[in-house]
Amino acid sequence: MPSSRTSAILFPLAAFAYATALVAFEYYNGGVKTHHFLARADLPGFSNWLSLFVLPFLGVVLAFRAKAGRAGPASSVLAPTPAAGTAGSLAYGAALAASFQCGLEQVSLVLFLGLIPCAIAFPAYRAEYIFGFVVGMTSAFGSVIPLALALFFATISYVSRRVGALAVSAVRKQWQ
């Protein structure tokens, strides 16, 4: 990842530039889209205009986390770097969005259900994972619905990893 000083400006600006380009493109090509939960018009809808606030906010959070750094040693030798976490989650979110937009329902379903093991295997509660996933899905679903989805899976990730750590700790104490 870039230096903490650079990332404090880079992430929010890049996120704002992406959101602005997306909204401008939609505005000049038929109007800014509104996305509804479960693609049902009777459920709440969120305009892509909100991306102008959500994505830069997530960029600020990510920049703050990059500046603060990681306290303590990495949890594993194989722990991904923050840049890898951002890139991987961005690619995963983009693949899910692309499969949905292309009408590949089976691929979308597999990728969606694959979020559960990914949330357990990776620390998906970290800012870089949430930021990458939301940015990757914004073109297809806006930014609010992917953020809600990312926060749901981040909660699963956090709880499962904490429960797992407590279980491992209890087993270690038992065997000592």
QUIKAPE-V478619 format. One record per pair of residues at least 24 apart in sequence whose ideal C-beta (glycine too) atoms are under 6 Angstrom apart, sorted by sequence separation. I is the first residue (numbers start at 0). J is the second residue. If there is no record, write none. Layout:
# QUIKAPE-V478619
((I:J) (I:J))
This chain:
# QUIKAPE-V478619
((129:153) (22:47) (123:152) (124:153) (123:153) (18:50) (124:156) (18:51) (123:156) (124:157) (118:152) (18:54) (118:155) (114:152) (118:156) (100:139) (14:54) (15:55) (88:128) (92:132) (96:136) (99:139) (119:159) (14:55) (85:127) (89:131) (93:135) (96:138) (84:127) (88:131) (92:135) (96:139) (11:55) (14:58) (84:128) (88:132) (92:136) (89:134) (81:127) (85:131) (89:135) (11:58) (10:58) (11:59) (10:61) (10:62) (7:62) (6:62) (6:65) (7:66) (3:65) (64:126) (3:66) (0:65) (61:126) (60:126) (61:127) (61:130) (57:130) (57:133) (0:81) (0:82) (50:137) (54:142) (53:142) (50:142) (47:141) (49:143) (45:141) (45:143) (34:140) (34:141) (34:144))
